[in-house]
Amino acid sequence: MLKLNNKTMKKNELKTGDILLYKSNHFLARAIRFFTRGKVNHASICVEIWGEMFVAESEKQGFIPNKLADSINGREIWVMRYHKTIDAKKFALRITSMLGKHRYDFASLLFFQVWYALTGKWIGKRDEHASKRLYCSEAIAYIYNKELGIMNEWWRYNPQMIYEEPGFTIDKLEG
């Protein structure tokens, strides 16, 4: 069950494997929240590289690393942390091995996710066939599925499904 904490987390408290969930107000962000009936519209995952915290996220260029400060600037963000200890080195290896190798999954975001939201039926690619192209929450669910065996059917995850995933605590990220 989701545990919503009434506290804020500071940027320097983030760890590899923490999930960041974003609420933005541009057109596509509002459309994602509308169709998912959700509070969030984007997801990324924290990874420490060379002693610096980055976020790995799917953007139109693919699954890429961004500096933490660049990713969080000016947005409302929540931090999700898994309730059990994770192996940060294994997560970092999984995340970094995916960087630059997965193109953005526009078809799933713009068509299959909309169809799924309207009908409850997934008609897009599944399993490893879906792993060539990943949108934001799909990439995060894929990582957690491969590392911890949770977030089954990762190919259909949207940001709100990540937000509602059991076994995590959630805090507001201090701006």
Salt bridges, closest charged atoms under 4 A:
ASP18 OD2 - ARG81 NH2 2.64
GLU57 OE1 - HIS42 NE2 2.67
GLU76 OE2 - LYS172 NZ 2.69
GLU128 OE2 - LYS146 NZ 2.71
GLU147 OE1 - LYS90 NZ 3.93
GLU147 OE2 - ARG94 NE 2.76
GLU153 OE1 - ARG156 NE 2.69
